[in-house]
């Protein structure tokens, strides 16, 4: 499959003009006197692959929750959702109406909001619950649950349980799990595409694409994206001792003219994670933790552990026909760990991910100017123990906002120590 290059000489000139129009505050010039307690992690800057990249200081947005997700609305406001406990717990939310400069509390609504929350170009905002249920006696048909809002999720209608997902019964079993556990995007023609994951063996995942033409009420299967059976990995880089879920937590982005890119997670570090040898002493508690702080909590308290070998790589797939067909998923060179998320400003594609090793530590970003064919060296924008769950949105040409969490390692029970943070990111032509 040919991969279109999205940044040629003409595009490069346009990039410079766009960047000039979008000029803003340099995060490196924020005086310490303006901050009551300056972050010990300074803003940093790098010139990579013809890009001048500036990462702002991490700042705290929320105390206590974890697993942050971002949602954007037509009025340019942004919501951050986060969970009070691991996976599926009560939600909390904050809202910004000035592109992430200031935040205020927002009613979180009900459990199940967050992951697939979006506002199409027309019509109400929609939030889709991740789970689907089989319809008894209807092979291939499943029910969905969603909420709608005409005012950017200030008020909700729902749960609405009249939605359906139709899957080919010869390819999907009723007893399997099929989840909206990726993201949803809108194509220029108004169709919605959802990156989904499901099991096709007991707790072995694959990713697939579904579409909706009625604002997320009814969905139908479009194509398979990635599975362990279809990996293009002749060098075996995905087989380095880690247990693998199979492709899951997919994230898709539309670049232009029907060109899509999808990045997915592989690693299952709940099962026999690769760990470094324990030490009796430690240098830095942001990078080392006692055995009692590591799931399942049976390691000695006097031994300290640093992050072990690199996690399993993320895998990437491409489509040139709006998702009808996909290239074989291939492991990425650096990107690894959990929950990849992408944002595209029309010229630069940004990818965040976290959980670079075990215990889960670090959250990174990398950039592509050729539609995902090649990527810059990664930049670790939040070097903390973490769930590895990040998210990112485009604020303006060359400006992005990324969120992350800082948590003690699993089982993540010390919620008083958890926090959700954000960084401002600026990218210009070097």
C-alpha positions in Angstrom: 0.0 0.0 0.0 1.3 3.4 -0.9 1.5 5.8 2.0 0.9 9.4 1.0 3.4 12.0 2.3 1.5 14.9 3.8 4.3 17.4 4.2 6.0 18.4 0.9 7.7 21.7 0.1 4.5 23.5 -0.5 3.0 22.1 2.7 6.1 23.2 4.6 5.7 26.8 3.5 2.0 26.6 4.5 3.2 25.2 7.9 5.4 28.2 8.5 2.5 30.6 7.7 0.1 28.7 9.9 2.6 28.6 12.8 3.0 32.4 12.5 -0.7 32.9 12.7 -0.9 30.5 15.7 2.0 32.1 17.7 1.4 32.0 21.5 3.2 32.0 24.8 6.5 30.2 24.9 6.3 27.6 27.8 10.0 27.9 28.4 9.7 31.6 29.2 7.1 31.2 32.0 8.9 32.9 35.0 9.1 30.8 38.2 7.9 33.8 40.1 4.5 33.4 38.5 4.2 29.8 39.9 3.7 29.2 43.6 5.3 25.8 43.5 7.3 25.5 40.2 7.3 22.0 38.7 10.6 20.2 39.2 10.2 19.0 35.6 11.2 21.9 33.5 9.8 22.7 30.1 12.1 21.2 27.4 12.7 21.6 23.7 14.1 19.5 20.9 14.7 19.8 17.2 13.8 16.6 15.5 13.2 15.7 11.9 12.9 19.3 10.9 10.6 20.2 13.7 11.1 22.5 16.6 9.2 20.9 19.5 8.5 22.5 22.8 7.0 20.7 25.8 5.7 22.8 28.6 5.9 22.1 32.3 3.6 19.4 33.7 0.8 20.9 35.7 -1.8 19.3 38.0 -5.4 19.4 36.8 -7.1 16.9 39.1 -6.2 15.2 42.4 -7.3 11.6 43.1 -8.6 10.1 39.8 -6.7 8.4 37.0 -7.3 7.1 33.4 -7.9 10.5 31.8 -9.8 11.0 28.5 -10.4 14.2 26.5 -13.5 15.3 24.6 -13.8 18.4 22.4 -17.0 20.3 21.4 -18.0 22.7 18.6 -17.7 25.7 20.9 -14.0 24.8 21.4 -14.5 23.8 25.0 -12.7 20.7 26.3 -13.7 18.1 28.9 -11.3 15.9 30.9 -12.9 12.7 32.2 -11.1 10.6 34.8 -12.0 7.6 36.9 -11.9 7.4 40.7 -10.9 3.7 40.7 -9.4 1.3 38.2 -11.5 0.7 35.1 -15.2 1.3 35.2 -15.3 3.3 38.4 -17.1 6.5 39.2 -16.2 9.4 36.9 -15.2 12.9 37.7 -14.8 15.7 35.1 -13.5 19.2 34.5 -14.1 21.7 31.7 -12.1 24.4 30.0 -13.5 27.1 27.7 -10.2 28.8 27.0 -8.2 26.0 25.3 -6.9 24.5 28.5 -5.7 27.6 30.2 -8.2 27.4 33.1 -10.5 24.6 34.3 -13.6 24.3 36.4 -15.6 21.4 37.7 -18.2 19.8 35.4 -21.0 17.4 36.3 -19.6 14.0 35.2 -23.0 12.6 34.4 -23.1 8.8 34.8 -20.6 6.0 34.6 -19.9 4.9 31.1 -19.3 8.4 29.7 -15.8 9.5 28.6 -14.0 7.2 26.2 -16.2 7.7 23.1 -17.5 11.2 23.7 -17.6 13.5 20.6 -19.6 16.1 18.9 -20.1 15.7 15.1 -20.2 18.7 12.8 -24.0 18.7 13.0 -26.4 17.4 15.7 -26.0 16.7 19.4 -22.9 15.5 21.2 -22.8 11.8 21.8 -21.2 9.5 24.4 -21.2 5.8 23.7 -20.8 3.2 26.5 -17.9 0.9 25.7 -19.8 -2.4 26.2 -22.3 -4.1 23.8 -24.7 -6.9 24.5 -25.9 -9.7 22.2 -29.6 -9.8 21.2 -31.0 -13.2 22.0 -32.1 -15.1 18.9 -30.6 -12.4 16.5 -27.2 -13.7 15.3 -24.8 -10.9 14.7 -26.9 -8.2 16.3 -25.9 -6.4 19.5 -27.4 -3.6 21.6 -25.5 -0.4 22.4 -26.0 2.3 25.0 -25.4 6.0 24.5 -26.2 9.5 25.8 -26.9 12.6 23.8 -26.6 16.3 24.6 -27.5 19.5 22.9 -25.4 21.7 25.2 -22.0 20.1 25.3 -22.8 17.6 28.0 -24.1 20.1 30.5 -27.4 18.1 30.3 -27.9 14.6 29.0 -30.6 12.4 27.4 -30.2 8.8 28.2 -29.1 6.2 28.6 -30.6 5.6 25.1 -30.8 1.8 24.5 -32.4 1.8 21.1 -29.0 1.5 19.3 -27.6 -1.5 17.6 -24.3 -2.9 16.3 -24.5 -5.5 13.4 -21.6 -7.8 13.0 -21.2 -10.7 10.4 -22.3 -13.8 12.4 -19.7 -15.9 10.5 -16.9 -13.8 11.8 -18.1 -12.8 15.3 -19.5 -15.1 18.0 -22.4 -14.0 20.2 -20.5 -15.0 23.4 -17.5 -12.9 22.6 -16.8 -9.4 23.9 -17.1 -6.5 21.4 -16.3 -3.1 22.8 -16.2 0.6 21.8 -12.8 0.6 23.5 -11.1 2.9 20.9 -12.3 6.2 19.6 -14.8 7.6 17.2 -14.1 10.1 14.3 -16.2 11.8 11.7 -15.4 11.7 8.0 -16.0 14.7 5.7 -19.2 13.0 4.3 -20.7 12.9 7.8 -20.2 9.1 8.5 -18.9 8.2 11.9 -16.1 5.6 12.2 -15.5 3.7 15.5 -12.3 1.8 16.2 -13.4 -1.2 18.3 -11.9 -4.2 20.0 -13.2 -7.7 20.6 -12.2 -11.2 21.6 -11.9 -14.0 19.0 -10.4 -16.4 21.5 -10.7 -16.4 25.3 -9.1 -13.0 26.2 -7.3 -12.6 22.9 -8.2 -9.3 21.3 -8.4 -8.0 17.7 -9.4 -4.6 16.4 -12.0 -3.8 13.8 -13.9 -0.8 12.3 -17.6 0.0 12.4 -19.5 2.9 10.9 -22.7 4.8 11.6 -24.7 7.1 9.3 -27.3 8.2 12.0 -25.1 10.0 14.6 -24.1 6.9 16.5 -27.5 5.2 16.9 -26.9 2.2 14.6 -23.6 0.7 13.6 -22.4 -1.9 11.1 -19.1 -3.7 10.6 -16.7 -2.3 8.0 -13.4 -4.2 8.2 -10.9 -6.0 10.4 -7.9 -3.9 11.3 -5.4 -6.0 13.2 -5.0 -9.3 15.0 -2.0 -11.4 16.2 -2.5 -13.6 13.2 -2.0 -10.7 10.8 1.1 -9.0 12.3 3.8 -8.1 9.9 6.7 -8.8 12.2 9.4 -11.0 10.5 12.0 -9.9 13.1 9.9 -11.0 16.0 10.0 -7.6 17.8 6.6 -8.3 19.3 7.8 -11.6 20.8 10.3 -10.5 23.4 8.9 -12.3 26.4 5.8 -10.2 27.1 2.4 -11.7 27.3 0.2 -10.2 24.6 -3.5 -9.3 24.7 -3.5 -9.0 20.9 -4.2 -5.6 19.3 -6.5 -3.6 21.5 -7.2 0.0 22.7 -7.1 1.2 19.0 -7.0 4.8 18.0 -7.7 6.0 14.5 -7.1 9.3 12.8 -8.3 10.6 9.4 -5.5 12.5 7.6 -7.2 13.4 4.3 -8.8 11.9 1.2 -9.8 8.7 2.9 -6.3 8.1 4.4 -6.6 6.6 7.9 -4.0 5.5 10.4 -4.6 3.2 13.3 -2.3 2.5 16.3 -3.1 -0.2 18.9 -1.7 -1.7 22.1 -0.4 -5.3 22.3 1.1 -5.8 25.8 -0.6 -7.7 28.7 1.5 -6.7 31.7 -1.1 -8.1 34.1 0.4 -11.5 33.3 4.0 -12.2 34.2 5.4 -8.8 33.5 9.2 -8.5 32.8 10.9 -6.9 35.7 14.3 -5.6 36.6 16.3 -7.3 39.4 15.5 -5.9 42.8 17.9 -3.6 44.7 18.4 -2.9 48.4 19.1 0.8 47.8 17.6 3.4 45.6 18.5 6.8 44.2 15.2 8.4 43.1 11.7 7.5 44.2 10.2 8.9 41.1 12.0 6.0 39.3 12.1 3.3 41.9 9.5 1.8 44.2 9.4 -0.8 47.0 8.1 -4.3 46.2 5.0 -3.7 48.4 4.0 -1.0 45.9 3.8 -3.5 43.0 0.9 -5.6 42.0 0.1 -8.2 43.3 1.8 -7.0 46.4 3.8 -10.1 47.4 7.3 -8.6 46.9 9.5 -7.6 49.9 9.3 -4.0 51.1 13.0 -3.8 51.5 13.7 -4.4 47.8 13.3 -1.5 45.4 12.5 -1.9 41.7 13.2 0.3 38.8 11.4 0.0 35.4 12.4 -3.2 33.6 12.9 -4.0 29.9 11.0 -2.0 27.3 7.3 -2.9 27.0 5.9 -4.6 23.9 5.7 -2.2 20.9 2.5 -0.6 19.6 1.4 -1.7 16.2 0.4 0.6 13.3 -1.9 0.0 10.3 -2.9 2.2 7.3 -5.9 2.5 5.1 -6.2 4.5 1.9 -9.9 3.8 1.2 -11.7 5.2 4.3 -11.2 2.0 6.3 -12.5 -0.6 3.8 -9.1 -2.3 3.7 -6.0 -2.1 5.9 -2.3 -2.8 5.7 -0.9 -5.5 7.9 -0.2 -4.2 11.4 3.5 -3.6 12.0 5.4 -3.0 15.2 6.5 0.6 15.7 10.2 1.3 16.3 10.0 3.1 19.6 6.4 3.6 20.6 5.3 0.9 23.1 3.1 0.3 26.2 -0.5 1.3 26.6 -3.4 3.3 25.2 -2.0 5.1 22.1 -3.8 8.4 21.3 -3.4 10.6 18.2 -4.1 14.2 17.2 -3.6 15.8 13.7 -3.4 19.5 13.0 -3.5 19.1 9.2 0.3 18.8 8.9 1.7 17.2 12.0 0.5 13.9 13.4 1.1 13.6 17.2 1.0 10.2 19.1 1.0 9.8 22.8 1.4 6.6 24.8 2.5 5.5 28.3 3.7 2.6 30.5 7.1 2.3 28.8 8.1 -0.6 31.1 7.0 -2.4 34.2 6.3 -1.1 36.9 4.5 1.3 34.5 6.5 4.4 34.2 6.7 7.3 31.8 4.5 8.9 29.1 5.8 9.8 25.7 5.0 11.7 22.6 6.3 11.4 19.0 5.5 13.2 15.8 5.1 12.4 12.1 5.0 14.7 9.1 4.4 11.9 6.5 1.2 10.4 7.7 2.7 7.9 10.1 5.3 6.4 7.8 8.1 7.7 10.0 8.3 9.2 13.4 10.6 11.5 15.5 12.5 10.3 18.5 10.2 10.1 21.5 10.0 12.8 24.1 9.1 11.7 27.7 6.7 14.5 28.7 5.6 13.0 32.1 8.3 10.9 33.7 6.2 9.5 36.5 4.8 6.2 37.7 1.5 6.0 35.8 -1.3 3.9 34.4 0.1 4.7 31.0 -3.2 6.2 29.8 -2.7 9.5 28.0 -4.8 11.6 25.6 -4.1 14.5 23.3 -6.1 17.1 21.3 -5.3 19.7 18.7 -5.8 23.3 19.9 -4.6 25.1 16.8 -2.1 24.6 14.1 1.1 23.6 15.8 -0.5 23.5 19.3 -1.6 20.4 21.2 -2.7 19.7 24.8 -1.8 16.3 26.3 -3.1 14.8 29.5 -1.7 11.9 31.6 -1.9 10.5 35.1 0.7 10.0 37.9 -0.1 7.0 40.1 1.7 4.5 42.2 1.9 1.2 40.4 -0.8 -1.3 40.4 -3.1 -2.2 42.2 -3.5 1.6 42.3 -5.3 1.8 45.6 -3.6 4.9 47.1 -5.9 7.4 45.5 -4.8 10.3 47.7 -1.5 10.2 45.9 -3.0 10.1 42.3 -3.2 13.1 40.1 -4.1 13.9 36.5 -1.8 16.4 34.7 -1.5 18.3 31.5 1.3 19.7 29.3 1.2 22.2 26.5 3.0 21.2 23.3 4.0 23.5 20.5 5.4 22.3 17.1 6.9 24.5 14.5 9.0 24.1 11.4 12.7 24.2 12.5 
